[in-house]
Amino acid sequence: MIERLIKLGFSEKEAKVYVALLEFGTQPASVIAKKTGYPKSTVLFFFDALLKKGFIRKSRKGRVQYFYADPDDLQKEKIVEIQTQQKELEEAIPLLKEFQHPFSSPPKLQLFEGIDGCKKAYSFLLESTTEIYEFAAHDDLMKMGEKFMDDFIAERARRRIFIKSICKRSPMHENFLKKNKKQQRELHLFEPKFGELYSSIAVFENKVLLLNLYHDAFAILIENKEVAETLRTIHRLVWRK
């Protein structure tokens, strides 16, 4: 629950005092301080912040202040906040576009670093509107995680994105051959004596993705029609042999 509240914009300590207040009902700050282990002054500080946001309520009995939390209050305030942000966004976007350079365009070359970066880059293949031509180093691709690759292959097949892969003959690829039709794939295997693939290259649409996981994990996405067509032609020539 704490993690969910943090995702809603609470700090960790705010979330803890809020949950404690929900559990104990209407209470003074001293009781919540004992429950959370925070000093009373700290609890009061966070109660004050939550009060200003409208997430909790306050009442007084004599000289003692009591606090109360109702999830419905949180929901109402968050809905208002989201609606306000949506309105601000709708008004801001046209103004921001006026500042945008008229000849600006997305970068034609993007660099991704680390395993997570490689996963993000490789996932671009799932958006392809064309057949994918690939030089594949699957042994290294598996370094992104067996589950990630299984999920990727299943999703690519579900979207019916066909892939033609050139890769070195190995037990793994021999096994892949048995699943070609189901996984929307065709393999062309070359014998190990002809060399090694240390990086994977995927050509799709007018893009080329180079993925290296041999030592350093990084990926480069190039968007260029001529480069893509050049590598696509090389792939076709190798495929014919």
C-alpha positions in Angstrom: 0.0 0.0 0.0 2.9 2.4 0.8 4.2 1.9 -2.7 0.8 2.6 -4.3 0.6 5.9 -2.3 4.1 6.9 -3.4 3.0 6.4 -7.0 0.1 8.8 -6.3 2.6 11.5 -5.2 3.0 10.8 -1.5 6.5 10.8 0.1 7.3 7.6 2.0 6.8 9.2 5.4 3.5 10.9 4.3 2.3 7.5 3.1 3.2 5.8 6.4 1.4 8.4 8.6 -1.6 8.4 6.3 -1.9 4.6 6.4 -1.5 4.6 10.2 -4.3 7.2 10.5 -6.5 5.0 8.3 -5.8 2.0 10.5 -6.4 3.8 13.9 -9.2 6.1 12.9 -9.6 9.6 14.4 -6.5 10.1 16.5 -4.2 12.9 17.8 -0.8 13.1 16.4 0.8 11.5 19.5 -0.9 8.2 18.8 0.2 8.1 15.2 3.7 9.1 16.4 3.8 6.0 18.6 2.5 3.8 15.7 5.0 5.0 13.1 8.0 5.7 15.4 8.3 9.2 14.1 8.6 12.2 16.5 5.2 14.0 17.1 6.6 17.1 15.5 7.4 15.1 12.3 3.9 13.6 12.3 2.3 17.1 12.7 4.5 18.4 9.8 3.2 15.7 7.5 -0.4 16.0 8.7 -0.2 19.7 7.9 1.0 18.9 4.3 -1.8 16.3 3.9 -4.4 18.8 5.2 -3.3 21.4 2.7 -3.8 18.8 -0.1 -7.2 18.0 1.3 -6.3 14.3 1.9 -7.2 14.3 5.6 -9.4 16.3 8.0 -8.8 18.0 11.4 -11.1 18.6 14.4 -10.5 19.8 18.0 -11.7 18.5 21.3 -10.7 20.9 24.0 -7.0 21.6 23.5 -6.3 18.5 21.6 -6.2 18.3 17.8 -7.6 15.1 16.2 -7.0 14.0 12.6 -9.1 11.7 10.4 -8.4 10.1 7.0 -11.1 9.1 4.4 -10.0 7.5 1.1 -12.9 9.2 -0.6 -11.3 12.6 0.2 -8.1 11.4 -1.5 -10.0 10.2 -4.5 -11.9 13.5 -4.9 -8.8 15.6 -4.6 -6.8 13.5 -7.0 -9.5 13.6 -9.6 -9.6 17.4 -9.3 -5.8 17.5 -9.6 -5.8 15.3 -12.7 -8.5 17.3 -14.3 -6.6 20.5 -13.6 -3.3 19.1 -15.0 -5.2 17.9 -18.1 -6.5 21.4 -18.7 -3.1 22.9 -18.1 -1.6 20.4 -20.5 -4.1 21.1 -23.2 -3.4 24.9 -22.9 0.4 24.5 -22.7 1.0 22.2 -25.7 -0.1 24.7 -28.4 2.1 27.4 -26.7 5.1 25.0 -26.5 4.7 24.1 -30.2 5.1 27.8 -31.0 8.6 27.7 -29.4 9.5 24.6 -31.3 11.9 25.1 -34.2 10.0 24.8 -37.5 12.6 22.4 -39.0 13.2 20.3 -35.9 12.7 16.6 -36.2 13.3 13.5 -34.0 16.9 12.4 -33.8 18.1 10.1 -36.6 20.5 8.2 -34.4 19.8 7.1 -30.8 22.1 5.5 -28.3 20.9 3.1 -25.6 23.1 1.9 -22.8 22.9 -1.0 -20.4 20.6 -4.0 -20.4 17.5 -2.0 -19.7 18.5 0.3 -22.6 18.9 -2.6 -24.9 15.5 -4.0 -23.9 13.9 -0.7 -24.7 15.7 -0.5 -28.1 14.9 -4.1 -29.0 11.2 -3.5 -28.2 11.0 -1.0 -31.0 10.9 -4.1 -33.3 7.4 -4.8 -31.9 6.2 -1.6 -33.6 7.5 -2.6 -37.0 5.0 -2.3 -39.9 7.3 -4.3 -42.2 9.1 -7.6 -42.2 12.3 -7.7 -40.1 15.6 -8.7 -41.6 18.0 -9.8 -38.9 21.6 -10.9 -38.4 21.1 -12.5 -34.9 23.5 -13.3 -32.1 20.8 -15.0 -30.0 23.2 -16.3 -27.4 24.0 -12.7 -26.5 20.4 -11.6 -26.9 19.4 -14.0 -24.2 21.5 -11.9 -21.8 18.4 -9.6 -21.7 16.7 -12.4 -19.8 15.0 -15.6 -20.9 11.6 -14.3 -19.8 12.1 -11.0 -21.7 13.0 -12.9 -24.9 10.1 -15.4 -24.5 7.6 -12.6 -24.0 9.1 -10.6 -26.9 8.9 -13.6 -29.3 5.3 -14.3 -28.2 4.2 -10.7 -28.6 5.9 -10.4 -32.0 4.2 -13.6 -33.2 0.9 -12.3 -31.8 1.3 -9.1 -33.8 2.2 -11.2 -36.9 5.5 -9.4 -37.4 7.5 -11.8 -39.5 11.3 -12.0 -39.1 14.0 -13.5 -41.3 17.1 -14.3 -39.2 20.6 -15.2 -40.3 22.5 -16.8 -37.5 25.2 -19.3 -36.7 24.2 -23.0 -36.5 23.9 -24.1 -32.9 21.7 -26.3 -30.7 19.6 -23.2 -29.8 19.0 -22.3 -33.4 18.3 -25.9 -34.3 15.6 -25.8 -31.7 14.3 -22.5 -33.1 13.8 -24.2 -36.5 11.1 -26.4 -35.0 9.1 -23.4 -33.9 9.5 -21.3 -37.1 5.9 -21.3 -38.2 4.4 -20.8 -34.7 6.8 -17.9 -33.9 6.5 -16.1 -37.3 10.1 -16.7 -38.2 12.4 -18.1 -40.8 16.0 -19.0 -40.1 19.0 -19.2 -42.4 21.8 -21.0 -40.5 25.5 -20.7 -41.5 28.2 -23.0 -40.3 30.5 -21.9 -37.4 33.6 -22.2 -39.7 32.5 -19.1 -41.6 32.8 -16.8 -38.6 31.0 -15.3 -35.7 28.3 -12.7 -35.0 29.2 -10.7 -31.9 26.4 -8.2 -32.4 22.8 -8.4 -33.7 21.5 -6.2 -36.5 17.8 -5.8 -37.3 16.5 -3.9 -40.3 12.9 -2.8 -40.3 11.0 0.0 -42.0 13.7 2.7 -42.7 15.5 1.8 -39.5 18.6 -0.2 -38.5 19.1 -1.4 -34.9 22.5 -2.6 -33.9 22.5 -4.4 -30.6 25.7 -5.4 -28.8 25.7 -7.5 -25.6 29.0 -9.3 -26.0 30.9 -7.2 -23.5 29.4 -3.8 -23.1 25.6 -3.6 -23.4 24.5 -0.9 -25.8 22.3 -0.4 -28.8 22.2 2.1 -31.7 19.1 2.9 -33.6 19.7 4.5 -37.0 16.8 6.0 -39.0 18.0 6.3 -42.6 16.3 4.9 -45.7 19.5 4.4 -47.7 21.4 2.7 -44.8 18.4 0.4 -44.1 18.0 -0.6 -47.8 21.8 -1.2 -48.0 21.7 -3.7 -45.1 18.5 -5.2 -46.3 20.1 -5.9 -49.7 23.2 -7.5 -48.0 20.8 -9.7 -46.0 19.0 -10.8 -49.2 22.3 -11.6 -50.9 23.5 -13.7 -47.9 20.1 -15.4 -47.7 20.3 -16.6 -51.3 23.6 -18.4 -50.8 
